[in-house]
Amino acid sequence: MVDYSHFSSGRSSRPFAVILGVNEVASAIAVHLDRSGWSAALSRDSNPPVYRRGMSFHDALFGDRAMIAAISGERAETGLEVLAAVSRPDCVAVTTLGLLDLLVLRQLDLVIDARLQPFALRPDLRNLARLTIGVGPGFDDKLNCDVAVPLGQPAPVKLAGGATEDSAAGSKNFVFAHRRGSWRTAVDLGSRAFRGFVVGHVGGEPLAAAADGILIGIVRDGTEVVEGDVLAEVDPRTRQAAWTGMDATGRLTAKAVMRALQKNAAPAPKRSAVIVQEAR
């Protein structure tokens, strides 16, 4: 491994956070960290694929514009590029480098696992940074992280007719992969979809929306997927549908992470080859 510890940036005095995941929740956390004076790098994990791309920094990996709340995501292919990106104001690094590669850049003040992998075993993050936070189900501050933060759940909002906003959101339609293969689509985020409208194909199999609405999520064309992956999301609330910015779950989770940072003093960093291997 190349040692980048000699590299210093204009913001090297800012605490440095590595966020595992580039989904909408991980991206909202990165925005809140940057606003609070942190440098942040997001590490991509292809499992599961990101479908709410307009609410995440994911597409920066492909050279596309990715901006949330005036914070830009910048693609970084090497350790030096990561450090250069986080040295710029209002910018977070987005990289395919894994945690092992990022550990050697400089002292990690914070590691957050926000990959939200439903079926994966949770790694033991403890001692990889001054403070480690696990987001979502499967994390326990007695087993695998210093602080476990649940996903934020927005309160229901009363709508006309006695319905609630969360029940309307619960009727959103998800399109799932039925097999392993390459996902192919020519449909853009924000497009109008109708029941039976084919939004893409996996292995030649057409996959269609089951309801009318707006596509607020769709996996990038050419992504390799497995059975059960979410490929697209249709919101039937056409006027209220949003596919950019931060959603309520991401915002609430990010605020919970910031509260956890305020309440928890960072422990002294300790590393071991075993722990690093588990977090790969």
Backbone hydrogen bonds in HBPLUS format (Angstrom, degrees):
<---DONOR---> <-ACCEPTOR-->    atom                        ^
c    i                          cat <-CA-CA->   ^        H-A-AA   ^      H-
h    n   atom  resd res      DA  || num        DHA   H-A  angle D-A-AA Bond
n    s   type  num  typ     dist DA aas  dist angle  dist       angle   num
A0007-PHE N   A0004-TYR O   2.92 MM   3  5.50 156.5  1.98 118.9 126.1     1
A0012-SER N   A0009-SER O   3.11 MM   3  4.96 156.6  2.17 113.0 110.0     2
A0014-ARG N   A0011-ARG O   2.84 MM   3  5.42 155.8  1.90 115.9 124.0     3
A0039-SER N   A0015-PRO O   2.86 MM  24  6.09 170.6  1.87 169.3 171.3     4
A0109-ASP N   A0016-PHE O   3.00 MM  93  5.38 144.8  2.12 147.5 158.1     5
A0110-LEU N   A0016-PHE O   3.29 MM  94  6.54 137.1  2.49 152.0 149.2     6
A0017-ALA N   A0039-SER O   2.82 MM  22  6.11 159.9  1.86 155.0 161.7     7
A0041-ALA N   A0017-ALA O   2.98 MM  24  6.39 150.0  2.07 153.5 163.0     8
A0018-VAL N   A0110-LEU O   2.91 MM  92  6.31 158.9  1.96 154.9 158.9     9
A0112-ILE N   A0018-VAL O   2.94 MM  94  6.38 158.6  1.99 157.7 163.4    10
A0019-ILE N   A0041-ALA O   2.84 MM  22  6.12 168.1  1.85 159.4 162.7    11
A0043-SER N   A0019-ILE O   2.79 MM  24  6.10 164.0  1.81 162.0 165.7    12
A0020-LEU N   A0112-ILE O   2.74 MM  92  6.10 168.0  1.75 168.8 173.1    13
A0114-ALA N   A0020-LEU O   2.94 MM  94  5.65 151.0  2.02 145.6 154.2    14
A0021-GLY N   A0043-SER O   2.75 MM  22  5.54 164.4  1.77 151.2 155.5    15
A0027-SER N   A0023-ASN O   2.91 MM   4  6.04 156.1  1.97 151.4 158.9    16
A0028-ALA N   A0024-GLU O   3.07 MM   4  6.10 149.9  2.16 132.0 139.4    17
A0029-ILE N   A0025-VAL O   3.04 MM   4  6.31 155.7  2.10 149.7 156.1    18
A0030-ALA N   A0026-ALA O   3.00 MM   4  6.30 152.5  2.08 143.3 150.8    19
A0031-VAL N   A0027-SER O   3.00 MM   4  6.31 152.7  2.08 147.6 154.3    20
A0032-HIS N   A0028-ALA O   3.12 MM   4  6.40 164.1  2.15 150.2 153.3    21
A0033-LEU N   A0029-ILE O   2.93 MM   4  6.15 155.8  1.99 151.6 158.8    22
A0034-ASP N   A0030-ALA O   2.95 MM   4  6.13 166.6  1.97 151.1 154.4    23
A0035-ARG N   A0031-VAL O   2.99 MM   4  6.21 159.6  2.03 150.3 156.1    24
A0036-SER N   A0032-HIS O   3.12 MM   4  6.22 132.4  2.35 134.4 146.3    25
A0036-SER N   A0033-LEU O   2.97 MM   3  5.06 130.5  2.23  97.1 111.3    26
A0038-TRP N   A0033-LEU O   2.97 MM   5  5.20 160.8  2.01 143.4 140.3    27
A0037-GLY N   A0034-ASP O   3.20 MM   3  5.34 164.2  2.23 111.0 111.4    28
A0093-ALA N   A0040-ALA O   3.11 MM  53  6.51 157.8  2.16 153.1 153.7    29
A0042-LEU N   A0093-ALA O   2.77 MM  51  6.07 169.7  1.78 153.2 153.7    30
A0095-THR N   A0042-LEU O   2.94 MM  53  6.23 164.4  1.97 171.0 176.1    31
A0044-ARG N   A0095-THR O   2.82 MM  51  6.08 169.1  1.83 166.5 170.3    32
A0218-ILE N   A0051-TYR O   2.72 MM 167  4.52 132.6  1.94 145.3 134.2    33
A0055-MET N   A0052-ARG O   3.18 MM   3  5.65 153.4  2.26 110.2 117.9    34
A0056-SER N   A0053-ARG O   3.19 MM   3  5.09 159.8  2.23 107.9 108.5    35
A0060-ALA N   A0057-PHE O   3.13 MM   3  5.76 159.2  2.18 119.7 126.1    36
A0061-LEU N   A0058-HIS O   3.07 MM   3  6.01 162.1  2.11 126.5 130.2    37
A0062-PHE N   A0059-ASP O   3.07 MM   3  5.40 156.4  2.12 107.5 114.6    38
A0064-ASP N   A0059-ASP O   3.16 MM   5  5.47 149.4  2.26 153.3 144.6    39
A0063-GLY N   A0060-ALA O   3.09 MM   3  5.06 164.2  2.12 111.2 111.2    40
A0073-GLY N   A0066-ALA O   2.87 MM   7  5.45 158.9  1.92 163.7 163.2    41
A0068-ILE N   A0071-ILE O   2.91 MM   3  5.29 158.3  1.96 152.8 155.2    42
A0071-ILE N   A0068-ILE O   2.92 MM   3  5.29 159.1  1.96 116.7 123.7    43
A0072-SER N   A0090-ASP O   3.09 MM  18  6.31 173.4  2.09 139.9 138.2    44
A0092-VAL N   A0072-SER O   2.90 MM  20  6.33 157.2  1.95 164.5 171.8    45
A0074-GLU N   A0092-VAL O   2.90 MM  18  6.20 159.3  1.94 165.0 171.8    46
A0094-VAL N   A0074-GLU O   2.85 MM  20  5.67 151.5  1.94 150.7 145.7    47
A0076-ALA N   A0094-VAL O   2.90 MM  18  5.85 144.8  2.02 154.6 152.2    48
A0082-VAL N   A0078-THR O   2.99 MM   4  6.35 147.8  2.10 147.9 157.1    49
A0083-LEU N   A0079-GLY O   3.06 MM   4  6.38 165.1  2.09 153.4 155.7    50
A0084-ALA N   A0080-LEU O   2.93 MM   4  6.13 148.8  2.03 142.3 151.7    51
A0085-ALA N   A0081-GLU O   2.88 MM   4  6.00 157.5  1.93 145.3 151.1    52
A0086-VAL N   A0082-VAL O   3.04 MM   4  6.32 166.9  2.06 157.6 159.9    53
A0087-SER N   A0084-ALA O   3.19 MM   3  5.15 142.9  2.34  95.3 106.2    54
A0088-ARG N   A0085-ALA O   3.15 MM   3  5.64 162.6  2.18 112.2 117.6    55
A0101-ASP N   A0098-GLY O   3.11 MM   3  5.43 124.2  2.43 104.0 117.0    56
A0102-LEU N   A0098-GLY O   3.14 MM   4  6.45 148.4  2.24 147.6 157.1    57
A0103-LEU N   A0099-LEU O   2.88 MM   4  5.98 138.1  2.06 150.6 160.7    58
A0105-LEU N   A0102-LEU O   3.22 MM   3  5.43 160.4  2.26 107.7 113.6    59
A0130-ARG N   A0108-LEU O   3.22 MM  22  6.73 152.0  2.30 140.1 146.8    60
A0111-VAL N   A0131-LEU O   3.09 MM  20  6.61 150.2  2.18 151.8 160.8    61
A0133-ILE N   A0111-VAL O   2.87 MM  22  6.33 157.9  1.92 158.0 164.8    62
A0113-ASP N   A0133-ILE O   2.94 MM  20  6.45 157.5  1.99 161.6 168.4    63
A0135-VAL N   A0113-ASP O   3.01 MM  22  5.99 164.4  2.04 160.7 158.6    64
A0125-LEU N   A0144-ASN O   2.84 MM  19  5.64 159.9  1.88 143.5 138.7    65
A0128-LEU N   A0125-LEU O   3.15 MM   3  5.89 150.7  2.24 146.0 146.1    66
A0146-ASP N   A0132-THR O   3.14 MM  14  5.24 132.7  2.38 118.1 131.2    67
A0147-VAL N   A0132-THR O   3.12 MM  15  6.49 143.0  2.26 151.1 161.3    68
A0134-GLY N   A0147-VAL O   2.97 MM  13  6.43 156.4  2.02 157.4 165.1    69
A0149-VAL N   A0134-GLY O   2.84 MM  15  6.11 169.9  1.85 164.4 167.5    70
A0136-GLY N   A0149-VAL O   2.87 MM  13  6.23 160.1  1.91 152.7 157.7    71
A0143-LEU N   A0140-ASP O   2.91 MM   3  5.25 159.3  1.95 114.2 121.1    72
A0144-ASN N   A0140-ASP O   2.96 MM   4  5.81 164.6  1.99 161.7 166.2    73
A0165-GLU N   A0157-VAL O   2.72 MM   8  5.06 151.2  1.80 140.6 150.6    74
A0159-LEU N   A0163-ALA O   2.81 MM   4  5.23 160.4  1.85 154.2 147.4    75
A0167-SER N   A0164-THR O   3.09 MM   3  5.31 124.1  2.42  99.4 113.4    76
A0168-ALA N   A0164-THR O   3.08 MM   4  6.44 150.7  2.16 149.6 158.1    77
A0169-ALA N   A0165-GLU O   2.90 MM   4  6.17 155.5  1.96 145.9 153.0    78
A0170-GLY N   A0166-ASP O   2.82 MM   4  5.96 139.6  1.98 135.3 146.8    79
A0171-SER N   A0168-ALA O   3.10 MM   3  5.36 149.4  2.19 102.4 111.5    80
A0172-LYS N   A0169-ALA O   3.05 MM   3  5.45 162.5  2.08 114.2 117.4    81
A0173-ASN N   A0234-VAL O   2.84 MM  61  4.91 152.2  1.91 148.6 151.8    82
A0234-VAL N   A0173-ASN O   2.69 MM  61  4.91 161.8  1.72 149.4 155.9    83
A0175-VAL N   A0232-ALA O   2.86 MM  57  5.00 161.4  1.89 141.0 142.7    84
A0231-LEU N   A0175-VAL O   2.69 MM  56  5.46 174.6  1.69 168.3 168.5    85
A0232-ALA N   A0175-VAL O   3.40 MM  57  5.00 150.4  2.49 130.5 132.3    86
A0177-ALA N   A0229-ASP O   2.88 MM  52  5.38 152.4  1.96 150.8 160.0    87
A0228-GLY N   A0177-ALA O   2.86 MM  51  5.24 174.0  1.87 138.2 139.4    88
A0181-GLY N   A0225-VAL O   3.03 MM  44  5.62 158.3  2.08 145.9 147.5    89
A0225-VAL N   A0181-GLY O   2.87 MM  44  5.62 172.0  1.88 169.9 170.5    90
A0183-TRP N   A0223-THR O   2.86 MM  40  5.40 175.6  1.86 156.2 157.7    91
A0222-GLY N   A0183-TRP O   2.70 MM  39  5.33 155.4  1.76 165.7 172.7    92
A0184-ARG N   A0201-HIS O   2.87 MM  17  5.23 164.4  1.89 157.5 162.0    93
A0201-HIS N   A0184-ARG O   2.83 MM  17  5.23 153.4  1.90 147.8 156.9    94
A0191-SER N   A0188-ASP O   3.26 MM   3  5.77 148.6  2.36 134.9 134.1    95
A0190-GLY N   A0215-LEU O   2.71 MM  25  5.08 164.8  1.74 161.9 160.4    96
A0215-LEU N   A0191-SER O   2.88 MM  24  5.45 169.4  1.89 162.7 166.3    97
A0193-ALA N   A0213-GLY O   2.77 MM  20  5.38 176.9  1.77 157.9 158.5    98
A0213-GLY N   A0193-ALA O   2.91 MM  20  5.38 152.7  1.98 154.1 148.2    99
A0197-PHE N   A0194-PHE O   2.78 MM   3  5.25 158.8  1.82 142.6 143.5   100
A0196-GLY N   A0209-ALA O   2.77 MM  13  5.42 177.2  1.77 153.0 152.7   101
A0209-ALA N   A0197-PHE O   2.92 MM  12  5.55 154.9  1.98 148.5 149.8   102
A0199-VAL N   A0207-LEU O   2.87 MM   8  6.10 146.1  1.98 153.6 161.0   103
A0207-LEU N   A0200-GLY O   2.85 MM   7  5.59 154.5  1.92 170.6 164.8   104
A0202-VAL N   A0205-GLU O   3.08 MM   3  5.24 149.6  2.18 137.4 143.2   105
A0205-GLU N   A0202-VAL O   2.98 MM   3  5.24 163.3  2.01 117.0 118.6   106
A0214-ILE N   A0235-ASP O   2.93 MM  21  5.22 161.1  1.97 135.6 136.9   107
A0235-ASP N   A0214-ILE O   2.83 MM  21  5.22 165.2  1.85 150.0 150.1   108
A0216-ILE N   A0233-GLU O   3.00 MM  17  5.80 140.4  2.16 147.0 158.5   109
A0233-GLU N   A0217-GLY O   2.82 MM  16  4.75 152.1  1.90 134.0 130.8   110
A0219-VAL N   A0231-LEU O   2.84 MM  12  5.24 159.7  1.88 153.4 154.6   111
A0223-THR N   A0220-ARG O   3.29 MM   3  6.00 148.1  2.40 144.0 142.8   112
A0229-ASP N   A0226-VAL O   3.11 MM   3  5.87 166.0  2.13 144.1 145.4   113
A0238-THR N   A0236-PRO O   2.95 MM   2  5.49 126.6  2.25 108.5  92.7   114
A0240-GLN N   A0237-ARG O   3.07 MM   3  5.43 123.0  2.41 108.1 122.6   115
A0241-ALA N   A0237-ARG O   2.81 MM   4  5.63 119.6  2.17 155.9 173.9   116
A0251-ARG N   A0247-ASP O   3.00 MM   4  6.22 164.3  2.03 156.5 161.2   117
A0252-LEU N   A0248-ALA O   2.92 MM   4  6.01 168.6  1.93 152.9 156.1   118
A0253-THR N   A0249-THR O   2.95 MM   4  6.00 159.0  2.00 147.0 153.4   119
A0254-ALA N   A0250-GLY O   2.94 MM   4  6.03 159.7  1.98 145.7 151.5   120
A0255-LYS N   A0251-ARG O   3.00 MM   4  6.24 155.7  2.06 147.1 153.5   121
A0256-ALA N   A0252-LEU O   3.02 MM   4  6.25 148.4  2.12 141.6 150.2   122
A0257-VAL N   A0253-THR O   2.94 MM   4  6.28 149.6  2.04 148.5 157.0   123
A0258-MET N   A0254-ALA O   3.01 MM   4  6.33 155.3  2.07 147.5 153.9   124
A0259-ARG N   A0255-LYS O   2.98 MM   4  6.26 150.1  2.07 143.8 151.8   125
A0260-ALA N   A0256-ALA O   2.98 MM   4  6.22 150.5  2.07 142.3 150.6   126
A0261-LEU N   A0257-VAL O   2.99 MM   4  6.32 147.6  2.10 146.5 155.1   127
A0262-GLN N   A0258-MET O   3.16 MM   4  6.42 150.2  2.25 142.0 149.1   128
A0263-LYS N   A0259-ARG O   3.07 MM   4  6.31 143.7  2.21 144.6 154.2   129
A0264-ASN N   A0260-ALA O   3.06 MM   4  6.03 138.3  2.24 145.9 154.8   130
A0276-VAL N   A0272-SER O   3.03 MM   4  6.27 167.7  2.05 159.1 162.6   131
A0277-GLN N   A0273-ALA O   3.02 MM   4  6.11 153.7  2.09 140.9 148.0   132
A0278-GLU N   A0274-VAL O   3.04 MM   4  6.34 151.4  2.13 146.3 153.8   133
A0279-ALA N   A0275-ILE O   3.13 MM   4  6.39 140.5  2.30 145.5 155.6   134
A0280-ARG N   A0277-GLN O   3.29 MM   3  5.36 163.9  2.32 104.9 109.2   135
